[in-house]
Amino acid sequence: MLSSALHTLTGSATDDQAWEKIFVYYNHHSRGLQDRGYKQGEEVAVEINLNNSNAAGPGDIVNVSLQVALAMVRQLVIHARGFSKRILIHTRAQRAVMRVRPV
């Protein structure tokens, strides 16, 4: 499912090409870097939405499933060329941070 979405979003034939296009696009539009994808050693942050997940809320509203978050991390590690020590998963709402541990 995530792979299909990446292909549709980027017009790429493979997951590797899709991630490269995403990083090039991000670096160009957010960092002002031309034609530059991910460079080994850079940290990648993934912000997940947990705005409706709190102790005071109804408890049955989920913004992101663990399965989708795990699929994203697996995609990054496998297809964006294995930088598992440099992935940061966080949520602004909860101010929680989780670093992905290499396996």
DSSP file (Angstrom, degrees, kcal/mol; ACC not computed):
  #  RESIDUE AA STRUCTURE BP1 BP2  ACC     N-H-->O    O-->H-N    N-H-->O    O-->H-N    TCO  KAPPA ALPHA  PHI   PSI    X-CA   Y-CA   Z-CA
    1    1 A M     >        0   0    0      0, 0.0     4,-2.1     0, 0.0     5,-0.1   0.000 360.0 360.0 360.0 -49.5    0.0    0.0    0.0
    2    2 A L  H  >  +     0   0    0      2,-0.2     4,-2.4     1,-0.2     5,-0.2   0.899 360.0  53.3 -66.1 -39.6    2.7    2.5    0.9
    3    3 A S  H  > S+     0   0    0      1,-0.2     4,-2.2     2,-0.2    -1,-0.2   0.930 108.8  48.8 -59.7 -46.4    4.8    1.4   -2.0
    4    4 A S  H  > S+     0   0    0      1,-0.2     4,-2.3     2,-0.2    -1,-0.2   0.897 110.6  50.8 -61.3 -41.4    1.9    2.0   -4.4
    5    5 A A  H  X S+     0   0    0     -4,-2.1     4,-2.7     1,-0.2    -1,-0.2   0.899 109.3  51.1 -63.9 -40.7    1.3    5.5   -2.9
    6    6 A L  H  X S+     0   0    0     -4,-2.4     4,-2.2     2,-0.2     6,-0.4   0.907 110.9  48.5 -62.2 -42.6    5.0    6.4   -3.3
    7    7 A H  H  X>S+     0   0    0     -4,-2.2     4,-2.2     2,-0.2     5,-0.6   0.913 114.1  45.9 -64.5 -43.3    4.9    5.3   -7.0
    8    8 A T  H  <5S+     0   0    0     -4,-2.3    -2,-0.2     2,-0.2    -1,-0.2   0.918 113.5  49.4 -66.4 -43.7    1.7    7.3   -7.6
    9    9 A L  H  <5S+     0   0    0     -4,-2.7    -2,-0.2     1,-0.2    -1,-0.2   0.897 125.0  26.5 -61.4 -43.1    3.0   10.4   -5.8
   10   10 A T  H  <5S-     0   0    0     -4,-2.2    -1,-0.2    -5,-0.2    -2,-0.2   0.611  96.5-125.1-101.3 -14.1    6.3   10.5   -7.6
   11   11 A G  T  <5 +     0   0    0     -4,-2.2     2,-0.2    -5,-0.2    -3,-0.2   0.725  61.9 146.0  73.6  20.9    5.6    8.8  -10.9
   12   12 A S      < -     0   0    0     -5,-0.6    -1,-0.2    -6,-0.4    -2,-0.1  -0.558  52.2-144.4 -93.3 156.0    8.5    6.4  -10.2
   13   13 A A  S    S+     0   0    0     -2,-0.2     2,-0.3    -3,-0.1    -1,-0.1   0.721  83.5  35.9 -88.0 -24.5    8.7    2.7  -11.2
   14   14 A T  S  > S-     0   0    0      1,-0.1     4,-2.0    -8,-0.1     5,-0.1  -0.875  77.6-120.6-129.5 160.7   10.5    1.6   -8.1
   15   15 A D  H  > S+     0   0    0     -2,-0.3     4,-2.6     2,-0.2     5,-0.2   0.894 113.5  56.1 -64.4 -40.1   10.5    2.5   -4.4
   16   16 A D  H  > S+     0   0    0      1,-0.2     4,-2.0     2,-0.2    -1,-0.2   0.931 109.6  45.3 -58.3 -46.8   14.2    3.4   -4.5
   17   17 A Q  H  > S+     0   0    0      1,-0.2     4,-2.3     2,-0.2    -1,-0.2   0.883 111.2  54.3 -64.0 -38.5   13.5    6.0   -7.3
   18   18 A A  H  X S+     0   0    0     -4,-2.0     4,-2.3     1,-0.2    -2,-0.2   0.933 109.0  46.5 -62.7 -46.6   10.5    7.3   -5.4
   19   19 A W  H  X S+     0   0    0     -4,-2.6     4,-2.6     1,-0.2     5,-0.2   0.899 110.5  53.5 -64.4 -39.0   12.5    8.0   -2.2
   20   20 A E  H  X S+     0   0    0     -4,-2.0     4,-2.6    -5,-0.2    -1,-0.2   0.932 110.0  47.9 -60.3 -44.8   15.2    9.7   -4.2
   21   21 A K  H  X S+     0   0    0     -4,-2.3     4,-2.7     1,-0.2    -1,-0.2   0.893 110.8  51.7 -62.7 -39.8   12.7   12.0   -5.9
   22   22 A I  H  X S+     0   0    0     -4,-2.3     4,-2.7     2,-0.2    -2,-0.2   0.932 112.4  44.9 -63.7 -45.3   11.1   12.8   -2.5
   23   23 A F  H  X S+     0   0    0     -4,-2.6     4,-2.8     2,-0.2     5,-0.2   0.902 113.6  49.6 -66.6 -40.7   14.5   13.7   -1.0
   24   24 A V  H  X S+     0   0    0     -4,-2.6     4,-2.1    -5,-0.2    12,-0.3   0.931 113.2  47.4 -62.4 -44.6   15.5   15.8   -4.0
   25   25 A Y  H  X S+     0   0    0     -4,-2.7     4,-2.8    -5,-0.2     5,-0.3   0.940 114.0  46.7 -61.6 -48.1   12.2   17.6   -3.9
   26   26 A Y  H  X>S+     0   0    0     -4,-2.7     4,-3.0     1,-0.2     5,-0.8   0.941 112.5  49.2 -60.8 -48.1   12.4   18.2   -0.2
   27   27 A N  H  X5S+     0   0    0     -4,-2.8     6,-2.7     9,-0.3     4,-0.9   0.875 115.0  45.4 -61.4 -37.1   16.0   19.4   -0.3
   28   28 A H  H  X5S+     0   0    0     -4,-2.1     4,-0.7     4,-0.3    -2,-0.2   0.954 122.1  33.8 -70.3 -49.9   15.2   21.8   -3.2
   29   29 A H  H  <5S+     0   0    0     -4,-2.8    -2,-0.2    -5,-0.2    -3,-0.2   0.770 130.9  29.0 -82.6 -26.9   12.0   23.3   -1.8
   30   30 A S  H  <5S+     0   0    0     -4,-3.0    -3,-0.2    -5,-0.3    -2,-0.1   0.715 133.4  26.0-105.1 -25.5   12.8   23.3    1.9
   31   31 A R  H  <<S-     0   0    0     -4,-0.9    -3,-0.2    -5,-0.8    -2,-0.1   0.475  95.6-121.5-119.4  -5.4   16.6   23.7    2.1
   32   32 A G     <  +     0   0    0     -4,-0.7     2,-0.5    -5,-0.3    -4,-0.3   0.726  62.3 142.9  72.6  21.5   17.4   25.4   -1.2
   33   33 A L    >   -     0   0    0     -6,-2.7     3,-0.5    -7,-0.1     2,-0.3  -0.849  44.8-135.7 -99.4 126.6   19.7   22.6   -2.4
   34   34 A Q  T 3  S-     0   0    0     -2,-0.5     3,-0.1     1,-0.2    -9,-0.1  -0.632  73.9 -15.6 -84.5 134.1   19.6   21.8   -6.1
   35   35 A D  T 3  S+     0   0    0     -2,-0.3     2,-0.5     1,-0.2    -1,-0.2   0.825  95.2 138.5  47.3  45.5   19.4   18.2   -7.4
   36   36 A R    <   -     0   0    0     -3,-0.5    -9,-0.3   -12,-0.3    -1,-0.2  -0.967  28.2-178.1-127.8 119.5   20.5   16.7   -4.0
   37   37 A G        -     0   0    0     -2,-0.5     2,-0.2     1,-0.2   -17,-0.1   0.072  52.0 -39.1 -89.0-154.8   19.0   13.6   -2.5
   38   38 A Y        -     0   0    0    -19,-0.1     2,-0.4   -18,-0.0    -1,-0.2  -0.510  56.0-152.2 -71.6 137.1   19.7   12.0    0.9
   39   39 A K    >   -     0   0    0     -2,-0.2     3,-2.2    -3,-0.1    -3,-0.0  -0.941  30.1 -98.4-111.1 135.2   23.4   12.0    1.8
   40   40 A Q  T 3  S+     0   0    0     -2,-0.4     3,-0.1     1,-0.3    42,-0.0  -0.209 109.4  30.4 -50.8 133.0   24.7    9.3    4.1
   41   41 A G  T 3  S+     0   0    0      1,-0.4    -1,-0.3    -3,-0.0     2,-0.1   0.195  87.6 123.4 100.6 -15.1   24.9   10.5    7.7
   42   42 A E    <   -     0   0    0     -3,-2.2    -1,-0.4     1,-0.1     2,-0.3  -0.484  61.4-121.8 -76.4 151.2   22.0   13.0    7.6
   43   43 A E        -     0   0    0     -2,-0.1     2,-0.5    -3,-0.1    44,-0.2  -0.738  18.9-153.1 -92.5 141.6   19.2   12.5   10.0
   44   44 A V  E     -a   87   0A   0     42,-3.2    44,-3.1    -2,-0.3     2,-0.5  -0.969   6.9-158.2-116.2 126.1   15.6   12.0    8.8
   45   45 A A  E     -a   88   0A   0     -2,-0.5     2,-0.5    42,-0.2    44,-0.2  -0.884   4.3-166.1-106.5 133.6   12.7   13.1   10.9
   46   46 A V  E     -a   89   0A   0     42,-3.4    44,-2.5    -2,-0.5     2,-0.6  -0.972   8.9-155.7-117.7 115.6    9.2   11.6   10.5
   47   47 A E  E     -a   90   0A   0     -2,-0.5     2,-0.3    42,-0.2    44,-0.2  -0.823   9.9-162.6 -94.8 121.5    6.5   13.5   12.3
   48   48 A I        -     0   0    0     42,-2.8     2,-0.8    -2,-0.6    44,-0.3  -0.775  20.5-118.9-102.6 150.0    3.4   11.4   13.1
   49   49 A N        +     0   0    0     -2,-0.3    14,-0.2     1,-0.1     3,-0.1  -0.780  45.2 151.4 -93.2 111.3    0.1   12.9   13.9
   50   50 A L    >   +     0   0    0     -2,-0.8     3,-1.7    13,-0.1    -1,-0.1  -0.043  26.8 128.2-122.8  29.0   -1.2   12.0   17.4
   51   51 A N  T 3  S+     0   0    0      1,-0.3    -1,-0.1    11,-0.0    11,-0.0   0.799  78.0  42.4 -59.1 -30.9   -3.3   15.1   18.1
   52   52 A N  T 3  S+     0   0    0     -3,-0.1     2,-0.9     1,-0.1     7,-0.4   0.390  94.6  91.8 -96.5   3.5   -6.3   13.0   19.0
   53   53 A S    <   +     0   0    0     -3,-1.7     2,-0.3     7,-0.1    -1,-0.1  -0.825  55.1 119.0-103.5  99.0   -4.5   10.5   21.1
   54   54 A N  S >  S-     0   0    0     -2,-0.9     3,-0.8     1,-0.1     5,-0.2  -0.981  71.3-107.6-153.7 164.2   -4.3   11.6   24.7
   55   55 A A  T 3  S+     0   0    0     -2,-0.3    -1,-0.1     1,-0.2    -2,-0.0   0.793 117.0  51.6 -64.5 -29.8   -5.4   10.5   28.2
   56   56 A A  T 3  S+     0   0    0     -3,-0.0    -1,-0.2     3,-0.0    -3,-0.0   0.661  98.6  83.2 -82.6 -16.2   -8.2   13.1   28.4
   57   57 A G  S <  S-     0   0    0     -3,-0.8    -4,-0.1     1,-0.1    -5,-0.0  -0.084 100.5 -88.7 -83.1-177.2   -9.7   12.2   25.0
   58   58 A P        -     0   0    0      0, 0.0    -1,-0.1     0, 0.0    -5,-0.1   0.691  49.9-137.6 -68.5 -18.7  -12.2    9.5   24.1
   59   59 A G  S    S+     0   0    0     -7,-0.4    -6,-0.0    -5,-0.2    -4,-0.0   0.350  83.8  85.4  83.2  -8.1   -9.4    7.0   23.5
   60   60 A D        +     0   0    0     -8,-0.1     2,-0.6     2,-0.0    -1,-0.1   0.271  63.9  94.8-110.7  12.9  -10.9    5.6   20.3
   61   61 A I        -     0   0    0     -9,-0.3     2,-0.5     2,-0.0    -2,-0.1  -0.915  51.0-177.2-106.4 121.4   -9.5    8.1   17.8
   62   62 A V        -     0   0    0     -2,-0.6     3,-0.1     1,-0.1   -12,-0.1  -0.972  15.8-174.2-120.9 130.2   -6.2    7.1   16.1
   63   63 A N  S    S+     0   0    0     -2,-0.5     2,-0.4     1,-0.3   -13,-0.1   0.804  77.7  15.2 -91.6 -33.6   -4.3    9.4   13.7
   64   64 A V  S    S-     0   0    0    -15,-0.1    -1,-0.3   -16,-0.1     2,-0.2  -0.998  74.2-135.0-141.1 137.2   -1.6    7.0   12.7
   65   65 A S     >  -     0   0    0     -2,-0.4     4,-2.1    -3,-0.1     5,-0.2  -0.602  21.0-123.6 -88.7 153.6   -1.4    3.2   13.1
   66   66 A L  H  > S+     0   0    0     -2,-0.2     4,-2.7     1,-0.2     5,-0.2   0.847 112.6  59.2 -61.1 -32.9    1.7    1.6   14.3
   67   67 A Q  H  > S+     0   0    0      2,-0.2     4,-2.3     1,-0.2    -1,-0.2   0.899 106.1  46.1 -65.1 -40.6    1.6   -0.6   11.2
   68   68 A V  H  > S+     0   0    0      2,-0.2     4,-2.2     1,-0.2    -2,-0.2   0.915 113.1  49.7 -69.0 -42.2    1.8    2.5    8.9
   69   69 A A  H  X S+     0   0    0     -4,-2.1     4,-2.2     1,-0.2    -2,-0.2   0.920 112.6  47.7 -61.4 -43.3    4.6    4.0   11.0
   70   70 A L  H  X S+     0   0    0     -4,-2.7     4,-2.8     1,-0.2    -2,-0.2   0.900 109.4  53.2 -64.8 -40.9    6.5    0.7   10.8
   71   71 A A  H  X S+     0   0    0     -4,-2.3     4,-2.4     1,-0.2    -1,-0.2   0.898 109.1  50.1 -60.2 -40.1    5.9    0.5    7.1
   72   72 A M  H  X S+     0   0    0     -4,-2.2     4,-2.4     2,-0.2    -2,-0.2   0.928 111.4  47.3 -64.3 -45.5    7.4    4.0    6.6
   73   73 A V  H  X S+     0   0    0     -4,-2.2     4,-2.7     2,-0.2     5,-0.2   0.920 111.8  50.6 -63.3 -43.6   10.5    3.2    8.7
   74   74 A R  H  X S+     0   0    0     -4,-2.8     4,-2.9     1,-0.2     5,-0.4   0.917 109.6  51.2 -61.3 -42.1   11.0   -0.1    6.8
   75   75 A Q  H  X>S+     0   0    0     -4,-2.4     4,-2.5    -5,-0.2     5,-0.9   0.932 111.7  47.4 -58.5 -46.1   10.7    1.8    3.5
   76   76 A L  H  X5S+     0   0    0     -4,-2.4     4,-0.9     3,-0.2     7,-0.4   0.917 115.8  43.8 -62.6 -44.2   13.3    4.3    4.6
   77   77 A V  H  <>S+     0   0    0     -4,-2.7     5,-2.5     5,-0.2    -2,-0.2   0.919 124.5  32.6 -69.1 -44.3   15.7    1.7    5.8
   78   78 A I  H  <5S+     0   0    0     -4,-2.9     3,-0.3    -5,-0.2    -3,-0.2   0.924 131.4  26.1 -81.9 -46.0   15.4   -0.7    2.9
   79   79 A H  H  <5S+     0   0    0     -4,-2.5    -3,-0.2    -5,-0.4    -2,-0.1   0.669 117.0  54.9-100.4 -17.8   14.8    1.6   -0.1
   80   80 A A  T  <<S-     0   0    0     -4,-0.9    -1,-0.2    -5,-0.9    -2,-0.1   0.164 124.4 -93.3-101.4  19.2   16.4    4.9    1.0
   81   81 A R  T   5 -     0   0    0     -3,-0.3    -3,-0.2     1,-0.1    -4,-0.1   0.878  61.6 -68.4  77.5  46.4   19.6    3.0    1.6
   82   82 A G      < +     0   0    0     -5,-2.5     3,-0.2    -6,-0.3    -5,-0.2   0.830  68.2 148.1  61.6  53.8   19.9    1.9    5.1
   83   83 A F    >   +     0   0    0     -7,-0.4     3,-2.6     1,-0.2   -39,-0.2  -0.241  17.3 146.1-108.1  46.2   20.3    4.9    7.5
   84   84 A S  G >   +     0   0    0      1,-0.3     3,-0.8     2,-0.2    -1,-0.2   0.694  65.4  60.7 -60.6 -21.3   18.5    3.3   10.3
   85   85 A K  G 3  S+     0   0    0      1,-0.2    -1,-0.3    -3,-0.2    -2,-0.1   0.599 104.9  50.8 -78.3  -8.7   20.7    5.0   13.0
   86   86 A R  G <  S+     0   0    0     -3,-2.6   -42,-3.2   -44,-0.1     2,-0.5   0.083  79.8 111.3-119.5  21.7   19.5    8.4   11.7
   87   87 A I  E <   -a   44   0A   0     -3,-0.8    13,-1.7    13,-0.3     2,-0.5  -0.861  43.7-169.2-101.6 131.2   15.7    8.1   11.7
   88   88 A L  E     -aB  45  99A   0    -44,-3.1   -42,-3.4    -2,-0.5     2,-0.5  -0.978   4.4-165.4-120.5 121.7   13.8   10.1   14.2
   89   89 A I  E     +aB  46  98A   0      9,-2.7     9,-2.8    -2,-0.5     2,-0.3  -0.933  26.0 155.1-107.3 127.0   10.1    9.6   14.8
   90   90 A H  E     -aB  47  97A   0    -44,-2.5   -42,-2.8    -2,-0.5     2,-0.4  -0.937  35.1-145.5-146.6 166.3    8.3   12.3   16.7
   91   91 A T  E  >> - B   0  96A   0      5,-1.5     4,-1.2    -2,-0.3     5,-0.8  -0.991   8.4-153.6-136.0 129.0    5.1   14.1   17.3
   92   92 A R  T  45S+     0   0    0     -2,-0.4    -1,-0.1   -44,-0.3   -43,-0.1   0.883  94.0  58.1 -66.3 -38.7    4.8   17.7   18.0
   93   93 A A  T  45S+     0   0    0      1,-0.2    -1,-0.2     2,-0.1   -44,-0.1   0.897 118.1  28.6 -62.0 -43.0    1.6   17.3   20.0
   94   94 A Q  T  45S-     0   0    0      2,-0.1    -1,-0.2   -40,-0.0    -2,-0.2   0.557  95.4-134.6 -96.2  -9.3    3.0   15.0   22.6
   95   95 A R  T  <5 +     0   0    0     -4,-1.2     2,-0.3     1,-0.2    -3,-0.2   0.828  56.3 145.2  54.6  33.9    6.6   16.2   22.5
   96   96 A A  E   < -B   91   0A   0     -5,-0.8    -5,-1.5     2,-0.0     2,-0.4  -0.780  31.7-165.5-100.9 146.2    7.7   12.6   22.4
   97   97 A V  E     -B   90   0A   0     -2,-0.3     2,-0.4    -7,-0.2    -7,-0.2  -0.997   5.7-173.8-133.1 136.4   10.7   11.4   20.4
   98   98 A M  E     -B   89   0A   0     -9,-2.8    -9,-2.7    -2,-0.4     2,-0.4  -0.992  11.8-151.5-130.7 125.4   11.6    7.9   19.5
   99   99 A R  E     -B   88   0A   0     -2,-0.4     2,-0.4   -11,-0.2   -11,-0.2  -0.779  23.0-121.1 -93.1 139.4   14.9    6.9   17.8
  100  100 A V        -     0   0    0    -13,-1.7   -13,-0.3    -2,-0.4    -1,-0.0  -0.660  25.1-141.9 -79.2 128.0   14.9    3.9   15.6
  101  101 A R        -     0   0    0     -2,-0.4   -16,-0.1   -15,-0.1   -15,-0.0  -0.760  20.8-112.3 -92.2 135.6   17.4    1.3   16.8
  102  102 A P              0   0    0      0, 0.0    -1,-0.1     0, 0.0   -19,-0.0  -0.318 360.0 360.0 -64.1 147.5   19.3   -0.6   14.2
  103  103 A V              0   0    0      0, 0.0    -2,-0.0     0, 0.0     0, 0.0   0.397 360.0 360.0-109.0 360.0   18.5   -4.3   13.9
